[in-house]
Amino acid sequence: MKRFLFGSQDGIAGTVYGTIVVMGAIAAGSDGEAEPWQVATFATSTVLVLWLAHAYSHSLAETIDAGRRLDRTELFDVMRRELPIPLAAVAPVAALVLGAVDVLRETAAIRLALGIGLATLALQGVRYAGVEGFSRAGTIVAIAVNLSLGLLIVALEVALTH
C-alpha cells in the first residue's frame, strides 16, 4: 500500500514525474465543466500513455546500448522500472473516483487528489534530503524546491491547455 501512495524505494524519479503528470492532467482536466469520472479518465489515460512512451524510449535506448533486440524478460524489466510513473497516479485517481461515486463533492475530490500529489512531492523532498544528509533547514528547502518545481510545471501545463 505504501508503494501506491508514496512510490517505490527505487523509483523516486518515476514517482516525482508521475505525480507531476497526474497533477497537471487533473488541473488541466478540471475546467469546471468536467465530471470527476472524466477527470479521472483523462488523468489515468495521460499517465498511462506517458508511461508507455517512457518504457518504449528506454527500451530503445537499452536495445542500442546492448547492440541487439531486448528479449521479453529485459523488456518487462524496463516496464517494471518505469512502473512508479503510473503508480503515482493511483491515489490521486482514487480520490477522483470517490467524487465520481458521490462519496465526496466534486471540488473536494479534486482538491484531495491534488493534495495527495503535493504530499507525495513533499515526501520525495524529505527522502532526497535524508539521502543527502541535509539539516532540518536543508530539508525544508528541499521540500520547498520540490513542491515549487512541481507546481510550476503544473501551472505551465494548465496555462498551455486553457
Phi, psi and chi 1 to 4 in degrees:
 res  aa     phi    psi   chi1   chi2   chi3   chi4
   1 MET       -  -40.3 -177.5   63.2  153.8      -
   2 LYS   -57.5  -39.1 -179.7  179.2  162.0 -172.7
   3 ARG   -62.9  -37.3 -176.9  175.8 -177.8  178.9
   4 PHE   -69.1  -32.6  -76.4  105.9      -      -
   5 LEU   -85.2  -39.7  -67.2  175.1      -      -
   6 PHE  -127.5    6.2  -57.2  113.9      -      -
   7 GLY    91.2  171.4      -      -      -      -
   8 SER   -93.1  161.0   66.2      -      -      -
   9 GLN   -61.5  -37.1 -173.2   65.7   22.7      -
  10 ASP   -96.1    6.7   58.0  -12.4      -      -
  11 GLY  -127.2   41.3      -      -      -      -
  12 ILE   -60.9  -38.7 -170.9  170.2      -      -
  13 ALA   -62.4  -47.0      -      -      -      -
  14 GLY   -65.4  -36.6      -      -      -      -
  15 THR   -65.3  -45.7  -59.7      -      -      -
  16 VAL   -64.9  -46.6  169.5      -      -      -
  17 TYR   -61.1  -50.0 -179.6   75.7      -      -
  18 GLY   -60.6  -38.9      -      -      -      -
  19 THR   -64.5  -45.3  -60.9      -      -      -
  20 ILE   -64.8  -40.5  -68.5  170.1      -      -
  21 VAL   -63.1  -47.8  167.2      -      -      -
  22 VAL   -66.8  -38.2   76.4      -      -      -
  23 MET   -63.8  -41.9  -72.5  177.3   64.5      -
  24 GLY   -63.6  -41.6      -      -      -      -
  25 ALA   -65.3  -39.9      -      -      -      -
  26 ILE   -65.6  -46.6  -69.5  167.4      -      -
  27 ALA   -63.9  -41.6      -      -      -      -
  28 ALA   -71.3  -35.4      -      -      -      -
  29 GLY   -82.1  -18.6      -      -      -      -
  30 SER   -98.3   75.9   57.0      -      -      -
  31 ASP   -90.0   11.0   60.7    2.5      -      -
  32 GLY    96.6  -21.6      -      -      -      -
  33 GLU  -104.1  -21.6  -65.0  178.3   23.8      -
  34 ALA   -78.4  141.1      -      -      -      -
  35 GLU   -79.2  155.3  -61.6  -71.7  -33.2      -
  36 PRO   -55.2  -37.0  -27.5   35.0      -      -
  37 TRP   -67.1  -32.1   67.0  -93.2      -      -
  38 GLN   -69.8  -40.9  -68.4  171.2  -46.2      -
  39 VAL   -65.1  -41.6  178.1      -      -      -
  40 ALA   -62.2  -42.1      -      -      -      -
  41 THR   -66.0  -44.0  -58.7      -      -      -
  42 PHE   -62.2  -47.1  177.9   69.3      -      -
  43 ALA   -63.9  -44.5      -      -      -      -
  44 THR   -62.9  -47.9  -60.2      -      -      -
  45 SER   -65.8  -37.4   58.3      -      -      -
  46 THR   -62.1  -47.6  -60.9      -      -      -
  47 VAL   -65.5  -41.5  170.5      -      -      -
  48 LEU   -65.3  -41.1  -72.4  176.6      -      -
  49 VAL   -63.1  -44.2  165.0      -      -      -
  50 LEU   -68.3  -34.0  -70.9  173.6      -      -
  51 TRP   -62.7  -47.0  168.9   61.6      -      -
  52 LEU   -62.0  -39.2  -71.2  172.1      -      -
  53 ALA   -64.2  -41.4      -      -      -      -
  54 HIS   -62.7  -49.3 -107.0  -98.0      -      -
  55 ALA   -61.7  -41.7      -      -      -      -
  56 TYR   -62.9  -48.8  174.8   70.0      -      -
  57 SER   -66.0  -37.7   61.8      -      -      -
  58 HIS   -68.2  -36.5  -78.9  -83.2      -      -
  59 SER   -67.9  -35.9   66.6      -      -      -
  60 LEU   -61.7  -45.3  -74.1  177.6      -      -
  61 ALA   -62.3  -42.2      -      -      -      -
  62 GLU   -69.5  -32.3  -71.0 -168.7   24.8      -
  63 THR   -63.4  -45.8  -64.4      -      -      -
  64 ILE   -64.4  -44.4  -69.2  170.0      -      -
  65 ASP   -60.3  -41.0  -72.6  -14.5      -      -
  66 ALA   -78.3  -20.9      -      -      -      -
  67 GLY    73.8   20.7      -      -      -      -
  68 ARG  -159.5  166.5   60.5  174.2  174.9   73.7
  69 ARG   -68.6  139.8 -176.1 -177.3  -46.8  170.7
  70 LEU   -71.3  143.2  -62.2 -179.1      -      -
  71 ASP   -82.2  174.8   63.5   29.1      -      -
  72 ARG   -58.5  -42.4 -175.4  176.7  -59.3 -165.2
  73 THR   -62.3  -44.0  -57.7      -      -      -
  74 GLU   -66.3  -38.6  -68.5  167.9  -40.3      -
  75 LEU   -64.2  -45.0 -176.9   59.7      -      -
  76 PHE   -66.4  -29.8  -77.6  122.3      -      -
  77 ASP   -66.0  -40.4 -173.8   52.4      -      -
  78 VAL   -61.5  -45.9  170.8      -      -      -
  79 MET   -62.7  -39.3  -67.2  177.1   75.6      -
  80 ARG   -65.1  -42.2 -178.1 -163.8   54.6   76.4
  81 ARG   -62.7  -31.6  -77.8 -165.0  -41.8  -98.7
  82 GLU   -88.5   -0.8  -61.5  -59.4  -40.3      -
  83 LEU   -59.3  -28.6 -156.9   54.1      -      -
  84 PRO   -56.8  -23.2  -29.7   38.1      -      -
  85 ILE   -63.3  -57.5  -65.7  170.8      -      -
  86 PRO   -71.8  -27.6   23.8  -32.7      -      -
  87 LEU   -63.3  -30.6  -72.1  178.2      -      -
  88 ALA   -64.1  -20.3      -      -      -      -
  89 ALA   -87.6  -14.4      -      -      -      -
  90 VAL   -59.3  -54.3  171.2      -      -      -
  91 ALA   -66.9  -46.5      -      -      -      -
  92 PRO   -60.4  -40.1  -23.7   33.3      -      -
  93 VAL   -67.9  -36.4  168.5      -      -      -
  94 ALA   -60.0  -38.6      -      -      -      -
  95 ALA   -63.1  -40.2      -      -      -      -
  96 LEU   -65.9  -36.7  -65.7  171.7      -      -
  97 VAL   -63.9  -36.9  169.7      -      -      -
  98 LEU   -60.2  -34.8  -68.8  175.8      -      -
  99 GLY   -72.1  -35.1      -      -      -      -
 100 ALA   -68.1  -31.2      -      -      -      -
 101 VAL   -99.3   16.0  -63.1      -      -      -
 102 ASP    64.1   25.9  -67.8  -32.3      -      -
 103 VAL   -78.3  -35.1  171.6      -      -      -
 104 LEU  -122.7  153.7  -64.9  174.1      -      -
 105 ARG   -67.4  155.8  -71.3 -169.7  -21.9 -107.5
 106 GLU   -53.5  -51.3  -70.8  179.2   33.3      -
 107 THR   -64.9  -36.6   54.7      -      -      -
 108 ALA   -66.0  -39.2      -      -      -      -
 109 ALA   -64.6  -43.0      -      -      -      -
 110 ILE   -67.4  -43.5  -69.6  167.6      -      -
 111 ARG   -63.4  -40.2  -72.9  179.5 -178.1  155.2
 112 LEU   -63.7  -44.1  177.6   60.3      -      -
 113 ALA   -60.3  -45.7      -      -      -      -
 114 LEU   -68.2  -36.3  -67.5  173.5      -      -
 115 GLY   -62.8  -40.1      -      -      -      -
 116 ILE   -62.2  -41.3  -70.0  168.5      -      -
 117 GLY   -61.9  -44.4      -      -      -      -
 118 LEU   -63.9  -41.3  -70.5  172.7      -      -
 119 ALA   -62.7  -39.6      -      -      -      -
 120 THR   -64.0  -44.6  -58.9      -      -      -
 121 LEU   -63.0  -40.9  -69.2  176.9      -      -
 122 ALA   -62.6  -44.1      -      -      -      -
 123 LEU   -62.1  -39.2 -179.7   64.2      -      -
 124 GLN   -67.0  -32.8  -57.9  -45.8  -49.4      -
 125 GLY   -63.9  -40.4      -      -      -      -
 126 VAL   -64.0  -44.7  169.3      -      -      -
 127 ARG   -59.4  -45.3  -71.6  176.7   64.7 -162.3
 128 TYR   -62.8  -46.3  173.5   74.8      -      -
 129 ALA   -61.4  -36.6      -      -      -      -
 130 GLY   -65.1  -42.1      -      -      -      -
 131 VAL   -65.3  -38.6  168.7      -      -      -
 132 GLU   -78.4  -11.3  -69.3  -68.3  -28.3      -
 133 GLY    71.7   32.5      -      -      -      -
 134 PHE   -67.4  153.3  -72.3  171.2      -      -
 135 SER   -72.4  178.2   65.5      -      -      -
 136 ARG   -59.2  -43.3 -178.9  170.3  -70.7  165.6
 137 ALA   -64.8  -41.7      -      -      -      -
 138 GLY   -63.1  -37.4      -      -      -      -
 139 THR   -64.5  -42.1  -60.7      -      -      -
 140 ILE   -62.3  -40.9  -69.1  169.1      -      -
 141 VAL   -64.9  -43.1  169.3      -      -      -
 142 ALA   -61.1  -42.2      -      -      -      -
 143 ILE   -63.4  -46.4  -66.9  167.7      -      -
 144 ALA   -62.5  -42.0      -      -      -      -
 145 VAL   -64.9  -45.2  167.1      -      -      -
 146 ASN   -61.8  -45.6 -149.1   32.5      -      -
 147 LEU   -64.5  -43.6  -71.6  172.1      -      -
 148 SER   -63.6  -46.2  -63.0      -      -      -
 149 LEU   -64.8  -40.8  -71.6  174.4      -      -
 150 GLY   -61.1  -46.9      -      -      -      -
 151 LEU   -67.2  -35.6  -71.1  172.2      -      -
 152 LEU   -63.0  -44.6  175.5   63.9      -      -
 153 ILE   -64.0  -43.0  -67.4  166.4      -      -
 154 VAL   -61.5  -44.0  169.6      -      -      -
 155 ALA   -61.2  -41.6      -      -      -      -
 156 LEU   -63.7  -41.3  -71.7  171.5      -      -
 157 GLU   -63.8  -43.0 -177.3  168.4  -19.1      -
 158 VAL   -63.8  -42.5  169.9      -      -      -
 159 ALA   -61.8  -36.2      -      -      -      -
 160 LEU   -76.9  -27.4  -67.8  172.3      -      -
 161 THR   -94.1  -16.5   58.8      -      -      -
 162 HIS  -106.5      -  -74.6  169.4      -      -
